[in-house]
Amino acid sequence: MTSAPATGPMSPCVNVCSLDLQGYCRGCMRTRDEIAGWIRMSAEQQWAVVRACDERRLARFPAAAQA
């Protein structure tokens, strides 16, 4: 059984704050709700958002996975 990390990750913000037509930040790939709620999320929720952002980035830019 894997336990949840005790501490959350650093914010994935890279200071490129602009939402695309799908509602994802062009810099970090978070949604507006994920950005606004980040500081109120538990560590487990924050890690889930980071994983979701990684998946979104790979889906949008598959060539990045090969780099």
Contacts in CASP RR format, 6 or more apart in sequence:
PFRMAT RR
TARGET T0000
AUTHOR 0000-0000-0000
METHOD contacts of the structure
MODEL  1
MTSAPATGPMSPCVNVCSLDLQGYCRGCMRTRDEIAGWIRMSAEQQWAVV
RACDERRLARFPAAAQA
4 43 0 8 1.000
4 44 0 8 1.000
4 47 0 8 1.000
5 43 0 8 1.000
5 44 0 8 1.000
5 47 0 8 1.000
6 43 0 8 1.000
7 43 0 8 1.000
8 43 0 8 1.000
8 46 0 8 1.000
8 47 0 8 1.000
9 43 0 8 1.000
9 46 0 8 1.000
9 47 0 8 1.000
9 50 0 8 1.000
11 28 0 8 1.000
11 38 0 8 1.000
12 28 0 8 1.000
12 29 0 8 1.000
12 30 0 8 1.000
12 49 0 8 1.000
12 50 0 8 1.000
12 53 0 8 1.000
13 27 0 8 1.000
13 28 0 8 1.000
13 35 0 8 1.000
14 27 0 8 1.000
14 28 0 8 1.000
16 25 0 8 1.000
16 26 0 8 1.000
16 27 0 8 1.000
16 28 0 8 1.000
17 25 0 8 1.000
17 27 0 8 1.000
18 25 0 8 1.000
18 26 0 8 1.000
18 27 0 8 1.000
19 25 0 8 1.000
19 26 0 8 1.000
19 32 0 8 1.000
20 26 0 8 1.000
23 31 0 8 1.000
23 32 0 8 1.000
24 30 0 8 1.000
24 31 0 8 1.000
24 56 0 8 1.000
25 31 0 8 1.000
25 35 0 8 1.000
28 35 0 8 1.000
28 53 0 8 1.000
29 52 0 8 1.000
29 53 0 8 1.000
29 56 0 8 1.000
29 57 0 8 1.000
29 60 0 8 1.000
30 38 0 8 1.000
30 49 0 8 1.000
30 53 0 8 1.000
34 49 0 8 1.000
34 52 0 8 1.000
38 46 0 8 1.000
38 49 0 8 1.000
41 49 0 8 1.000
57 64 0 8 1.000
58 64 0 8 1.000
58 65 0 8 1.000
END
